[in-house]
Amino acid sequence: MMEKALEKLAEQILSFDEASLVHLREKYRLRIEHFDGTKEWEKAVIIFCIINAMTMKNTLFNENVLKSKRGKGPSKGYPGLKRVK
């Protein structure tokens, strides 16, 4: 049930325009800097992370498209992430 809900949420987020999301990033960055422990603060953190996840997804996508066009194959990971064992 939870997995299906997350998949549906991901589908909705993928339909959003990255440029519009990035425009909102500063608003939510500023909001989360002012911790007050409310539900609104918690939602702002989640929204900020979603915006960053979309940016990361697009970066990975574009990186892999470029590599495949150069014949280097898909990327082995996101530059800012380290594999946890």
C-alpha positions in Angstrom: 0.0 0.0 0.0 2.7 2.5 1.0 4.8 1.6 -2.1 1.8 2.2 -4.4 1.2 5.6 -2.7 4.8 6.5 -3.2 4.7 5.4 -6.9 1.6 7.6 -7.4 3.3 10.5 -5.7 6.4 10.1 -7.9 4.2 10.1 -11.0 2.6 13.3 -9.9 6.0 14.9 -9.2 7.4 13.8 -12.5 4.6 15.8 -14.2 5.8 19.0 -12.6 8.0 21.4 -14.5 11.5 21.5 -13.0 11.9 25.3 -13.7 8.8 26.0 -11.7 10.0 23.8 -8.9 13.4 25.4 -8.8 11.7 28.8 -8.6 10.1 27.6 -5.3 13.4 26.2 -3.8 14.5 29.5 -2.2 11.1 30.0 -0.6 11.3 26.6 1.1 15.0 26.9 1.9 14.3 30.1 3.8 11.3 28.5 5.6 13.2 25.5 6.8 16.0 27.7 8.2 13.5 29.0 10.8 12.7 25.9 12.8 9.5 26.0 14.8 8.6 22.3 15.0 5.2 22.8 13.4 3.6 20.5 10.7 4.1 23.4 8.3 7.9 23.3 8.9 7.9 19.5 8.4 6.0 19.9 5.1 8.5 22.6 4.0 11.4 20.2 4.6 9.7 17.5 2.5 8.9 20.0 -0.3 12.4 21.3 -0.3 13.7 17.7 -0.6 11.3 16.9 -3.4 12.5 19.9 -5.4 16.1 18.8 -4.9 15.2 15.2 -5.8 13.7 16.4 -9.1 16.9 18.4 -9.8 19.1 15.4 -9.0 16.9 13.1 -11.2 17.3 15.5 -14.2 21.0 15.8 -13.6 21.4 12.1 -13.6 19.2 11.7 -16.7 21.1 14.4 -18.7 24.5 12.9 -17.6 23.5 9.5 -18.8 22.0 10.7 -22.1 25.3 12.6 -22.8 27.4 9.5 -21.9 25.3 7.2 -24.0 25.7 9.6 -27.0 29.5 9.5 -26.5 29.4 5.7 -26.3 30.5 5.6 -22.7 27.4 3.8 -21.3 25.3 4.7 -18.3 26.6 6.5 -15.3 27.6 4.5 -12.2 26.1 7.0 -9.8 25.4 10.5 -8.8 28.6 12.5 -8.1 27.4 13.7 -4.7 26.4 10.2 -3.5 28.6 7.5 -2.0 27.5 3.9 -2.0 26.8 2.5 1.5 27.8 -1.0 2.2 
